[in-house]
Each structure stands twice: as structure tokens, then as C-alpha cells.
Amino acid sequence: MPNCPAARFNHHPKPRTGNAMCYADITTHADGTATALCYCGWTEQHASADAADAAAAAHQYAAEFDAADH
């Protein structure tokens, strides 16, 4: 999990393949927006925590499938 005290939760445990480098999480902000982020450096700003969570899941699972193809 990113070293961020504001991190809300992580629904996306490390992929079981062992090959993927992505481990996504979200951080919520006081204004209600949220940031989806990943160890690989990817980030996206979102209007809600739910949207950020969906983006984090999509990013992580896409990386898992990409790694399985290689």
C-alpha cells in the first residue's frame, strides 16, 4: 500500500500471478474527490471515491492480465 496516511482502503490485493507490478489503491480528499494511484506511478483524479476505486481496480486487473500474456 502506498505510504500515505490518508489512504482510505484497499480492495485490490496483489494479483496472484506474481508477475504484475501494479498494486492500486485510492486516497480520498476533504472536498469529496479521490485519487486512484499505483506503485507503477499511474494516478487519476476522480470526482468520487467510488469512481477512483473502479479506476484503481481496472488499472490493477489490466496489469495482471498483461503480465499473464507475457
N, C-alpha and C positions, 0 to 999 in steps of 0.2 A: 504494500500500500504506500502511496506517495507520502513523504514526510510532511504532512500538513495537518495541523491541529484542527482545522475547520472541516476536514473530510467528514461527510455525513455518514456514509455507509459504503459497503462494497458488496454488491450482489454477484459479482463476476469473479469467482475464484480462478486461479491459474488454470489454463487448459490442461487436460490430462495427457496431451500428446507429448509434452516435454520439449517440443520443437519451437513453439510460438514464443516470441519475445514480448508480446503485449499483455499487459495487466492493467485493465482500465478501472477507473473509479470516478466519482464526482465530488465536487466541492460546492456547497451552497453558499450564497451571499445574502447579506442582510436585506437587500432590496428584492429578494424573491427569485433572482436569476440564479443560474448554476453553470459551472464549468465542468465539462467532461474532459478527463485527462488520462494520459497513459505514460508508462515508463519509457516508451519509444520516443516521446516528445510531442506526440499529437495532442492537440487541445481544440475544443469547440465551445463557444459561449451559447447558452440557451436561455430562453425566457422562463423555464421552469425546471425543477429538479427531475420531474418525470421525463421531460424531453431529453435532458442531459443523460439520464440513466439509460434511456433507449439508445442514444448515440454511443455511449460507452459500451453497451452490450454488443451493438452492431460492429463497432470497431474491433473489439476483442475477438469476437467469434469469426470475423472476416480474416483476422490474422491467423487464427487457429486453422481455418480451412486452407489458407495459403500455405502454411507450413506443412500441412499434411500432403499437399500436392508436390512438395519438393523432396 
